[in-house]
């Protein structure tokens, strides 16, 4: 009798959780077991308590574990974010993550190399197959482009034109990745480039890809630059690296750039941005993709540059990241038969969730993409940015 009563109580609790889960999904016009591409199909009923307890972290982890499927994952995420469901489901075990995020924000230069090992060193084979021909791991510029290669080349040319590069200039590339930007600038504009990155694998491949050019690639954190040794630069650029700096280090980063930029120089910052000022990132992204990273807000950026730079231009084209991520995902899935010998199925699902979930967040306009041009003293007569 007691066993039957306990069984009924468990069933009732489960039904309540499912009902609550369905009510939340209905706000996003998503159904469990529906026939639309963005509907959710549940394979494990433990999903309901996991998501209602752990929020976005539980949703991502349960997808990695195969507890649910969705034909059009990016559109599902877009709908969930448009309905603000990430705000409605508050994780019950959030305090430990808040504490760890706070401690992580105090990290010093040595810890900066952790993101290199965790994310960028996982395999050049993966990135070679996922990215464009130049291996540029940041948002493409799709204004007139029709392919990923065209969009990335258009972005690189836009950056060079915004900086007004010409032969003989010396350029610093902070977060140079696999050297795609440095290589393009050296080949097309005749500049010399110092590129720095915290990824050992990126250094090895970047040096190979930039061989024979006026390009130096270093395994180095930006705080290790030394003006007495490295001098100053005509131009500084940073594409897709500022997201790893952390809010406590934004001002330090800007001071470093100012110290190494000539007074008549220009600095271009290309970064994903968030709508609100935060001190931590999405818990799933933090655990599995980009540890200790966060998206700066417009206010955090302007506060960091106050008194150091003149704002010359602020260009927003975040919708282009949706298309870029969709292309990366297509390339990744096409290459999976070659990659699966090195990466397991859980990684496959994790990476798919990362790429398509990110595409959905840009489609929902939760995430932004900004290119910001700054000068130490202001450009005489004003600055006109190319588009």
C-alpha positions as CSV (number, residue, x, y, z in Angstrom):
1,X,0.0,0.0,0.0
2,X,2.8,2.4,1.0
3,X,4.6,1.5,-2.2
4,X,1.6,2.3,-4.3
5,X,1.1,5.6,-2.6
6,X,4.7,6.6,-3.1
7,X,4.4,5.6,-6.8
8,X,1.4,7.8,-7.2
9,X,3.2,10.7,-5.6
10,X,6.1,10.3,-7.9
11,X,3.8,10.2,-10.9
12,X,2.0,13.3,-9.8
13,X,5.3,15.1,-9.2
14,X,6.5,14.1,-12.6
15,X,3.2,15.2,-14.3
16,X,3.4,18.6,-12.5
17,X,7.0,19.1,-13.8
18,X,6.0,18.2,-17.3
19,X,3.1,20.5,-17.2
20,X,5.3,23.4,-16.0
21,X,7.8,22.6,-18.7
22,X,5.0,22.5,-21.4
23,X,3.6,25.9,-20.1
24,X,7.0,27.5,-20.4
25,X,7.6,26.1,-23.9
26,X,4.1,27.3,-25.0
27,X,5.3,30.9,-24.4
28,X,7.8,30.3,-27.2
29,X,5.3,28.4,-29.4
30,X,7.2,25.2,-28.9
31,X,5.5,21.8,-28.3
32,X,6.8,18.5,-26.9
33,X,6.4,15.9,-29.6
34,X,5.1,18.4,-32.2
35,X,5.6,18.1,-36.0
36,X,7.2,21.5,-36.6
37,X,11.0,21.7,-37.1
38,X,11.5,23.6,-33.9
39,X,9.4,21.4,-31.7
40,X,11.2,19.3,-29.0
41,X,11.2,15.5,-28.8
42,X,11.9,14.1,-25.4
43,X,13.7,10.8,-25.0
44,X,14.3,10.9,-21.2
45,X,11.6,12.1,-18.8
46,X,14.3,13.3,-16.4
47,X,14.7,16.3,-18.7
48,X,12.0,18.2,-16.9
49,X,13.5,18.3,-13.5
50,X,17.0,18.8,-14.9
51,X,16.1,21.9,-16.9
52,X,13.8,23.4,-14.2
53,X,16.6,22.9,-11.7
54,X,19.7,23.8,-13.7
55,X,18.2,26.2,-16.4
56,X,20.4,26.8,-19.5
57,X,23.1,24.5,-18.2
58,X,20.7,21.6,-17.8
59,X,19.2,22.2,-21.2
60,X,22.6,22.0,-22.9
61,X,23.9,19.1,-20.9
62,X,20.8,17.1,-21.4
63,X,21.1,17.6,-25.2
64,X,24.7,16.4,-25.0
65,X,23.4,13.3,-23.2
66,X,20.8,12.6,-25.9
67,X,17.8,13.2,-23.6
68,X,16.1,15.3,-26.3
69,X,16.2,16.2,-30.0
70,X,15.1,19.0,-32.2
71,X,15.3,19.1,-36.0
72,X,16.0,22.9,-36.2
73,X,17.9,23.6,-33.0
74,X,18.9,27.1,-33.9
75,X,15.2,28.1,-34.4
76,X,14.3,26.5,-31.1
77,X,16.9,28.6,-29.3
78,X,15.8,31.7,-31.1
79,X,12.2,31.1,-29.9
80,X,13.2,30.3,-26.3
81,X,15.2,33.5,-26.1
82,X,12.6,35.7,-27.8
83,X,10.2,34.4,-25.0
84,X,12.8,35.3,-22.4
85,X,12.7,31.7,-21.0
86,X,16.3,32.0,-19.9
87,X,15.1,34.7,-17.5
88,X,12.0,32.8,-16.3
89,X,13.9,29.6,-15.3
90,X,16.2,30.5,-12.5
91,X,18.7,27.7,-11.6
92,X,18.3,26.5,-8.1
93,X,22.0,25.7,-7.7
94,X,23.3,29.1,-9.0
95,X,25.3,30.3,-6.0
96,X,28.3,28.0,-6.6
97,X,28.5,29.1,-10.2
98,X,28.3,32.8,-9.2
99,X,31.1,32.3,-6.7
100,X,33.3,30.5,-9.2
101,X,32.6,33.2,-11.8
102,X,33.6,35.9,-9.4
103,X,36.9,34.1,-8.5
104,X,37.6,33.4,-12.2
105,X,37.3,37.1,-12.9
106,X,40.4,37.8,-10.7
107,X,42.6,35.6,-12.9
108,X,46.0,36.9,-13.9
109,X,48.1,36.5,-17.0
110,X,49.1,32.9,-16.4
111,X,45.4,31.8,-16.4
112,X,44.8,33.5,-19.8
113,X,46.4,30.4,-21.5
114,X,43.6,28.1,-20.2
115,X,41.2,29.2,-22.9
116,X,43.9,28.3,-25.5
117,X,44.2,24.8,-24.2
118,X,40.5,24.3,-23.6
119,X,39.1,25.6,-26.8
120,X,41.6,26.5,-29.5
121,X,44.1,23.6,-29.0
122,X,41.5,20.8,-29.4
123,X,42.5,20.1,-33.0
124,X,43.6,22.1,-36.0
125,X,41.9,19.4,-38.1
126,X,38.5,20.4,-36.7
127,X,39.0,24.1,-37.4
128,X,40.5,23.5,-40.9
129,X,37.3,21.7,-41.9
130,X,34.9,24.0,-40.1
131,X,36.2,27.5,-41.1
132,X,36.9,29.2,-44.4
133,X,40.1,28.9,-46.5
134,X,41.9,31.5,-44.4
135,X,40.7,29.9,-41.1
136,X,39.2,33.1,-39.7
137,X,37.3,32.3,-36.5
138,X,35.1,35.4,-36.2
139,X,32.0,36.9,-37.9
140,X,32.0,37.2,-41.7
141,X,30.7,40.3,-43.5
142,X,27.8,39.3,-45.8
143,X,26.8,42.6,-47.3
144,X,27.7,41.5,-50.8
145,X,29.1,38.0,-50.1
146,X,27.4,34.7,-51.1
147,X,29.9,32.2,-49.7
148,X,31.8,31.9,-46.4
149,X,35.1,32.5,-48.1
150,X,33.8,35.7,-49.7
151,X,32.3,36.9,-46.4
152,X,35.5,36.4,-44.5
153,X,37.6,38.0,-47.1
154,X,35.2,40.9,-47.2
155,X,35.5,41.3,-43.5
156,X,39.3,41.3,-43.6
157,X,39.3,43.9,-46.3
158,X,36.8,46.0,-44.4
159,X,39.1,45.9,-41.4
160,X,42.1,46.9,-43.4
161,X,40.3,49.7,-45.1
162,X,38.9,51.0,-41.8
163,X,42.4,51.1,-40.5
164,X,43.7,52.8,-43.6
165,X,46.6,50.3,-44.0
166,X,49.4,50.9,-46.5
167,X,52.7,49.5,-47.3
168,X,55.4,49.9,-44.7
169,X,53.0,50.1,-41.7
170,X,53.6,48.1,-38.6
171,X,50.5,46.3,-37.2
172,X,49.8,44.5,-33.9
173,X,47.2,41.7,-34.1
174,X,46.0,40.8,-30.5
175,X,44.5,37.4,-30.6
176,X,45.8,36.5,-34.1
177,X,44.3,33.0,-34.3
178,X,45.7,30.9,-37.1
179,X,47.2,34.0,-38.7
180,X,44.4,34.6,-41.3
181,X,44.2,38.3,-40.7
182,X,47.9,38.9,-40.4
183,X,48.5,36.9,-43.6
184,X,45.8,38.9,-45.5
185,X,47.1,42.3,-44.3
186,X,50.7,41.4,-45.3
187,X,49.8,40.0,-48.7
188,X,47.2,42.5,-49.8
189,X,48.4,45.7,-48.0
190,X,52.2,45.2,-47.7
191,X,52.3,45.7,-43.9
192,X,54.4,43.9,-41.3
193,X,52.4,42.2,-38.5
194,X,53.1,41.0,-35.0
195,X,50.4,38.5,-34.0
196,X,50.0,37.1,-30.5
197,X,47.8,34.3,-29.3
198,X,47.5,32.1,-26.2
199,X,47.0,28.9,-28.2
200,X,50.0,26.8,-28.8
201,X,48.3,25.0,-31.7
202,X,47.4,28.2,-33.4
203,X,51.0,29.4,-33.1
204,X,52.3,26.3,-34.9
205,X,49.9,26.5,-37.8
206,X,49.9,30.3,-38.1
207,X,53.7,30.3,-38.5
208,X,53.4,27.7,-41.2
209,X,50.6,29.6,-43.1
210,X,52.4,32.9,-42.8
211,X,55.9,31.6,-43.8
212,X,57.7,34.0,-46.1
213,X,55.7,37.1,-45.1
214,X,56.5,40.0,-42.9
215,X,54.6,38.3,-40.1
216,X,55.8,37.3,-36.6
217,X,53.6,35.0,-34.5
218,X,54.1,34.7,-30.8
219,X,52.7,32.5,-28.0
220,X,52.0,35.4,-25.7
221,X,49.3,37.1,-23.6
222,X,48.6,40.8,-24.4
223,X,49.8,41.8,-20.9
224,X,53.2,40.4,-21.6
225,X,53.9,42.9,-24.4
226,X,56.8,45.2,-23.6
227,X,57.1,48.7,-25.2
228,X,60.8,48.8,-24.6
229,X,61.2,45.6,-26.6
230,X,58.3,45.7,-29.0
231,X,58.0,49.4,-29.6
232,X,54.9,51.1,-30.9
233,X,52.7,50.3,-33.8
234,X,51.0,52.3,-36.6
235,X,47.8,50.2,-36.2
236,X,46.4,47.7,-33.6
237,X,43.6,45.3,-34.3
238,X,41.8,42.6,-32.3
239,X,39.2,40.4,-33.9
240,X,37.2,38.0,-31.6
241,X,39.5,38.1,-28.6
242,X,38.1,40.7,-26.3
243,X,35.4,38.2,-25.2
244,X,38.1,36.4,-23.3
245,X,39.5,39.5,-21.5
246,X,36.9,39.6,-18.6
247,X,35.3,42.7,-17.2
248,X,37.9,43.3,-14.5
249,X,40.6,43.5,-17.3
250,X,38.8,45.7,-19.9
251,X,40.6,48.8,-18.7
252,X,44.0,47.0,-18.5
253,X,43.5,45.8,-22.1
254,X,42.8,49.3,-23.3
255,X,45.8,50.7,-21.5
256,X,47.9,48.1,-23.1
257,X,46.7,49.0,-26.6
258,X,47.2,52.7,-25.9
259,X,50.7,52.1,-24.7
260,X,51.7,50.3,-27.9
261,X,49.8,52.5,-30.4
262,X,51.4,55.6,-32.0
263,X,49.6,58.9,-31.2
264,X,48.5,59.2,-34.8
265,X,47.5,55.5,-35.0
266,X,44.1,53.7,-35.1
267,X,42.8,50.7,-33.1
268,X,40.0,48.4,-34.4
269,X,38.2,46.2,-31.9
270,X,36.0,43.5,-33.4
271,X,34.0,41.8,-30.6
272,X,30.7,40.1,-29.8
273,X,28.7,42.2,-27.4
274,X,25.8,41.7,-25.0
275,X,22.8,43.8,-24.2
276,X,23.5,44.1,-20.5
277,X,26.6,44.6,-18.4
278,X,27.5,41.3,-16.8
279,X,30.3,39.7,-14.8
280,X,29.7,36.1,-15.9
281,X,28.6,34.2,-19.0
282,X,26.1,31.6,-19.8
283,X,26.9,28.6,-17.5
284,X,26.8,26.0,-20.3
285,X,29.1,28.1,-22.6
286,X,31.4,28.7,-19.6
287,X,31.7,25.0,-18.7
288,X,32.0,23.5,-22.2
289,X,33.1,26.1,-24.7
290,X,34.7,29.3,-23.5
291,X,35.7,29.1,-19.8
292,X,36.1,32.4,-18.0
293,X,34.8,34.4,-20.9
294,X,32.0,36.9,-21.1
295,X,30.4,39.3,-23.5
296,X,31.1,43.0,-22.9
297,X,28.3,45.5,-23.0
298,X,28.4,48.9,-24.8
299,X,28.7,50.6,-21.4
300,X,31.6,48.4,-20.3
301,X,33.5,49.2,-23.5
302,X,32.9,52.9,-23.3
303,X,33.9,53.0,-19.7
304,X,37.1,51.1,-20.5
305,X,38.1,53.5,-23.2
306,X,37.1,56.7,-21.4
307,X,40.1,59.1,-21.2
308,X,42.2,56.9,-23.3
309,X,40.7,57.0,-26.8
310,X,38.5,59.0,-29.1
311,X,35.5,57.0,-30.4
312,X,35.8,57.3,-34.2
313,X,33.2,54.7,-35.4
314,X,30.9,52.0,-34.0
315,X,29.6,49.5,-36.6
316,X,27.1,46.8,-35.7
317,X,26.4,43.8,-37.9
318,X,25.5,41.0,-35.5
319,X,22.9,39.5,-37.9
320,X,25.8,38.4,-40.1
321,X,27.0,36.1,-37.3
322,X,23.8,34.0,-37.7
323,X,24.8,33.2,-41.3
324,X,28.5,32.7,-40.4
325,X,27.6,30.2,-37.7
326,X,25.2,28.3,-39.9
327,X,28.0,27.9,-42.5
328,X,30.4,26.7,-39.8
329,X,27.8,24.2,-38.6
330,X,27.2,22.9,-42.2
331,X,31.0,22.5,-42.7
332,X,31.3,20.7,-39.4
333,X,28.5,18.2,-40.1
334,X,29.9,17.6,-43.6
335,X,33.3,16.8,-42.1
336,X,32.0,14.7,-39.2
337,X,32.7,11.3,-41.0
338,X,36.4,12.3,-41.2
339,X,36.5,13.8,-37.7
340,X,34.6,11.2,-35.6
341,X,37.7,9.0,-35.3
342,X,39.2,11.7,-33.0
343,X,36.0,13.1,-31.3
344,X,33.2,11.1,-29.7
345,X,29.5,11.5,-30.2
346,X,29.0,13.6,-27.1
347,X,31.5,16.1,-28.5
348,X,29.6,16.0,-31.8
349,X,26.4,16.9,-29.9
350,X,28.1,19.5,-27.8
351,X,29.7,21.2,-30.8
352,X,26.4,21.2,-32.7
353,X,24.6,22.7,-29.7
354,X,27.3,25.4,-29.5
355,X,27.2,26.4,-33.2
356,X,23.4,26.3,-33.7
357,X,22.6,27.7,-30.2
358,X,24.9,30.6,-30.9
359,X,23.2,31.1,-34.3
360,X,19.9,31.2,-32.6
361,X,21.1,33.8,-30.1
362,X,22.2,36.1,-32.8
363,X,19.0,35.6,-34.7
364,X,17.1,36.6,-31.6
365,X,19.4,39.7,-31.4
366,X,20.5,38.8,-27.9
367,X,24.1,38.9,-29.0
368,X,25.6,41.7,-31.1
369,X,28.7,42.0,-33.2
370,X,30.6,45.3,-33.1
371,X,33.5,46.8,-35.0
372,X,34.8,49.8,-33.1
373,X,37.5,52.2,-34.4
374,X,39.4,54.3,-31.8
375,X,42.2,56.8,-32.0
376,X,44.4,58.2,-29.2
377,X,43.7,61.8,-29.9
378,X,41.1,62.0,-32.6
379,X,41.7,62.0,-36.4
380,X,42.4,65.5,-37.7
381,X,39.4,66.7,-39.7
382,X,37.4,63.6,-38.6
383,X,37.1,60.0,-39.6
384,X,34.9,58.5,-42.3
385,X,34.5,54.7,-42.0
386,X,34.2,52.6,-45.1
387,X,31.4,50.1,-45.3
